[in-house]
């Protein structure tokens, strides 16, 4: 595990960001739903020890000013000092509000695996047990609220 400097904030076990390419009627509800899931992650992660692999997922929501120039979910950057992997997810322009729960759950699963693989390829000797446990918990929360 990496040592942190005194007074330096430790990144969260799982963090989400939502970047919208400008407001539009087509993306407003999807953006709001993703923000709701971001609040759920903030609330739920407090119950899990903040140690081991950390994942930061950034959702890119297409809009009138910016559209992602990629598709899918990709691990893109490793922050060795903080044992953190950045994962980006291009939100499909066809995604509707009623599909956000399934989409978010799929991105969580895929992000977990891509981050684990990315860290392993770069020889980061850190356990993914804590973040995997949190993601499993979140997936359970999502499935109970959508059924």
N, C-alpha and C positions, 0 to 999 in steps of 0.2 A: 504494500500500500504506500502511496506517495505521502511524503511529509509536507505539511502546509506551514507557511510562515505564520507566526502569531498575529492575531488580529485580522487575518485574511479569511473572508467568507468562503466556506466550502460550498461548491455548487450542489444543487439539489440532486437527489437520487434519480428523479425523472422530472424533466422540465419540458414544457410545451410552449411554443410560440406560434402565433397565427399572423401571417403577413398577407394582407389583401391587396390586390393590384388595383385598388380604387373601388369605391362603393358603386353598386349597381343593384337593380331589383333582382337580378338573377342570382347574385351571390350573397345577398343580405342575410337570408335565413340560414344558409350554410355557415357563414361566418359566425353568426350568433350561436349556432349549435356547437361549433368547435370551441368557441369561447366558454360555453357552459361546461364542456368536457375539460377544458383547461382549469376551470375553477374546481371541478371534481378531483382532478389530479392533485392540486394544491392541498385540498382538504384531506384526502386519503393518504398521501405520502407521509404525513406526520407520524403515522403508526409504524413506519418501517425504518430500521436503522439506516442512516445515510452513510453506507460504506460499500466498497467494491465498485464495480462498473457503474458509471453514471451515464444516462442517455439524455440528450437534448434533441427533441423532435421539433422541427419547424415546418409548419404547413404553409404552402404557397397557394393561396386562393386566387384564381384568375379573375381579372376585372378589366375595366376599360383602359387602364393605364399600363398594366403589367400582366403578362401571362407567363407562367413558367415555360422555359424552353426545354423542358425534359418531361418525362412521364414516370410514374411509379414512385418507389421509395428507395433512397440511396444513402448509405453511410458515406460521409464526405470528408470528415476531419477528426483527428484524434488529438485530444488535449492530454498529454501524458502527465503533466503536473497534477491534474485533477481526476485522472482515470475516467475521462469523459469522451464520448463519441457523439459527434453531431450527425443527425440523420435528417434529411430533407424529404418532404412528401409533396408531390404535385397533386393538388386536388383537381379531379377531372371537372371540366366545365359542364359536363352533363349531370353531375351530382345534384340531386334534389334533397330537400330537407328530410324527407322520410327515409332516405338511404344513408344519412350521416352516421347513425349508430353502427350499422354494419361496416361502413367504410372506416370509421375510427377504430373499431375493434380489429379489423384487418391490418390497419397501419401499425397498431400497437404490436401485434404478433410479428409482423414483418420487420419492424424497427428493432425489436428485441433480437431477432436472429441475425439481422444484418450488422447490428452493433457488436454482437458477440463474435461473429466471423471477422469483422474488420479489426477488432482489438486483437484477436488471436493471430491474424496475418501479420500484425505489426508487433508481435511478441510482447503484448501487454499482459503480464501475469497477474490478473485480477479476477476475482470471482464475480459471476453475474447472478448469484443466488438471490441477493436482496432485491435487485431491480426486477428479476424474473418473478419473484414472489409478489411484488407490488403490481406488476402487469397482470399476473394471474388474478389477483384480487380485483383489479379494475375491470377485467373482462367479466368476472362474476357479477360485479355491480351493474355493468352495462346490460348483461343478459337478463338480470332480474327486473330492470326498469323498462325493458323493451318487450317483455313477454306478457 
